[in-house]
Amino acid sequence: MFDKIIGFIGAGNMGSAMIGGILNASLVTTGQVIASAHSKETLDAIHSRFSIETTLSNETVAERSDILFLAVKPNKFDEVIPQIAPHVKSSCIIVSIAAGKTIAAIEEAFGKEIKLVRAMPNTPALVGEAMSALCVNAHVTEAELSEVQAIFNSFGKAEVVPESLIDAVVGVSGSSPAYVYLFIEAMADAAVADGMPRAQAYKFAAQSVYGAAKMVLETGRHPGELKDAVCSPGGTTIEAVAALERGGLRDTVITAQRACSKKSHDMSTAK
């Protein structure tokens, strides 16, 4: 268990998912978490759900926190950071989950030396299955990084990457749940066309995607090897794979994902 106060500025879907993961993993007690948001309705919901301290004051959260999560939208940074910068303790570890906000840009916005982790989680944090990437600035120690990584591991998996890979991370994990949802929806549509009830079709499609992903992670086998194991000679699966190849599935996924990564890069370099 951490002997620290963990603060959240912003308590929307991602912020609340992280709060839930931290508490479910017993990393801290409810008395060690404080959160702020722009509306009392949001704070009332968070307090009711987690029994943590809440406040409308971002400054209060900044003053109290040993680890401070900036979980607001990127367009709110110009408003929030000047508010909290004078109140952040020099020992505080700041964790940003904002897309398009580089370490250099955040450091410049604070205007002083800070300990900063730039993180990119994804929405499966809501069910404890996030994939998160962490990048750190020069002032974060190995021990501090381990603490932050433990927090992200409490609601999924987290790996440390150089900031140069963050745009690739946005493509492969940050935004990719949306691609997978499209795939699941298309699989379900096909099953419905073949006569299966809609709710049952979603369950069959989603569980199949979940199981296939678990096979990759737990067996350590190459995805192509696992695919080959399902494709019997002259069978149904190879017929489907051939149709997917004719439709350009791989090229479409690669092109779409790289477009996503380029957009992330463009957001980071926009003035």
N, C-alpha and C positions, 0 to 999 in steps of 0.2 A: 504493500500500500504506500502511496506517495504521501509525504508530509508537506504538501504544498496546496496553495489555493489555485484552482483552475478557473479562469474567467472566459466568458464568451460574449463578444460584442456581435450581436446578431443571433437569433434563435429560431431561424426558419427550419426548413426540412433538414438541411445538412447539419446545421448547428444542433438541432434536437437529436438527430441520429447519433452524433458524436457524444453528446451528453449521455444518452441512453447507453451507448457502448461502454463508456468509462464507468458508469455506475453499475452496470450489469457485471462487469469484470472485477468489481470491488477494488478498483485502483485507488479510489478515494471514497469518502463518505459524502452524503448529500450536503453536509455542512461545509464541505470544501469546494463547492461549485457555486459560482455566481454568474448570472447572465443578464444582459440588457437587450432591449429591443425597442423599436420606435413606437409600438402600440401596447397599451395596457392589456388589450384582449390577448395578444400573443403571450405576454408575460404571465397572465392569469392561467392560460392553458399549460404553459411550461411548468409553472409552480404546482398546478394540480396534478400534472403527470409525474413529476420527478421530486417534488417537495424540496426544491433548491431555492436559494435566495435569488430574487429577481429585483431589477431596478430599471427605471427609465433613464438613469444617468450613466452614460458611457464612461465618464470620468471616474465614477465610483468603482466601476469594474476594473479600470486601468490601475487605479491606486492600490487595489487589494490583491491583484493577481501576481502569482509567481510564473505561471504559464498563461499567456493571453492569446486566445484564438480570435482572429479577425474573420468573422463569418458573415460579413455583409457583402452585398453585390459590389463589383469593381467600381461602378459609377458612384458609390458612396464613399470611396476612400478619400477623395479630396475634401469631403465634409468631416469625416470621422477622425482621420489622423491628426489634423491640427487641434481638434478637441482634446485628444487623449495624450498627445506627445509630451506635454509638460508633466503628466501624472504617472507615466510609466517608470517603474523602478529600474535602475541600471542593471540589476540582476535578472530582470524578467526576460523570459524567452517568449518572443512574439511569433505566432504561427499564422501565416496568411494562407487562405484557401482560395484566393481570388484568381480567376483566369486572367491572363494578359498583364498581370502586375509583376514585373521582374524584381529580383532582389535589389538591384541598383535603384530602381524607381521608388521602392518602398523605403529604402535607406535614405534617399534624398528627401522624401516627403517628411520623415521624422526629423531630419536635420541634426541628428546626433548619433553617436555610436550605439547600436542596438544589437541584441542577439536575435537573429531572424532565421526562421525556417519557412521556406516556401513549400506548400503542400498542394497536391492535386489528388483529392479523393474522388470517388464517384458515388452515384445515388444508391447502389446496393448497400451502402452504409446503413440504410434504413432497416435492412434485414440482417445486419451483422456480417455482410459479405463484400465489403468494399475492397477495391484494389487502389492503394494510394502510393504516390511517389513523393519523396521528401528531398529537398535541396536545402543546403545550409550556407550561411555566410561565414566569414572567417572568425567570428566572435563566439560561435557555438562550440562548446567542448564535446568530446566524445561521450562523456557521461550525460550531458544535457540532451544530445541527440538520441541516446538510448532511451531516455525518459519519454521523449516525444514519440519515438517509434513504438514504444510500448502502448502509448495511448492509441495510436492508429491501428495497431495490431488488435486492440480490444474490440474493434468493430470490423475486422477483416484482415487483410494482409497489407504490409507496407514495405517498400524497399527504397533505399537511398540511391539517387541518381544524380549525375551532374546536371546543372541547369540547362546545359546545351541540349539535353534530351527531353526537356519538358514539353516541347511542342509535339514530339512523337508520343509522349505519354497522354497528352490530351486526345490524340487520335485513337490510340490503341485501348485506353481504359477510361479516360475522363468522359468522352462522348459516346463511346462504343455501346453502352447499354441501349441507346436508341436504335442502333443498327440491329442488335439482337432482338429487340422488341418487334421490329419490322419483320424479321425472319420468322419469329414465332407466330406473328399475326398471319403471314402468308401461308405458313404450314397449316395453321388452323383453318384458314379460308379453303384450302384444298381439301381438308378433311370434311368440312361442311359441304363442299360441292359433291363429295362422295357419300353424303348422307348422315354424317355424324352430327349430333347436337353441338351447338356453338360452345357452351361451357365445357363440355367434355373434350372438345377439340383443343381448346386452350390448355387444358390440363395435360393432355397427351403430348402436345407440342412442347410446352414449357418444361415438363419433367424430362423429356428426351434431351432437350438442350442442356438442362442442369446435369443430367447423368453423364452426357458426353463430355462436358467440361470437367466433371469430377474424375472421369477416366484419364483425361490428359494430365491433370494435376497429380493424381495419386499413383498412376502407373509409371509416369516418367517416359512413356513411350511416345515416339513421334506421331503427330496427328495423322500423317499420311499412312503410317503403319497401322494405326487403329482403323482408319478408313478402309484400307485394303482387307482387314480382317472381317469386315462386314460384307464386302463385295464378293459374293459367290459367283463362280463362272456362269454366265448366261442367266443370272438371277435378277431379281427386282431392284436391288440396290444399285448395281452397276448401270442399270437402265436409267435410274434417276440421276446418278452422277454424270452420265453422259449428257443428259438433257441440261443439267446445270452448267456443264462446261460449254455446251453450244450457246447457252445464254450469256456466257461471259461472266460467271459469278466471281471468279477470282479477280479478274481485271476490274470489275465494277467495285468490289470491296477495296482493293488497293487504291484505285483512283479516288473513291469517296473518302477513305481514311486520310490520304495525303492532302486532299482538299481541306479537311478538318484541321490537320496539322499546320497547313499554310495559313489558314485563317487565324489560328492561335498565334503564329509568328507575327502576322500583320498587326494583330491587336497589341502585341507586346512592343512593337516598334513604332506604333502610331503616336504622333505628337498631339 
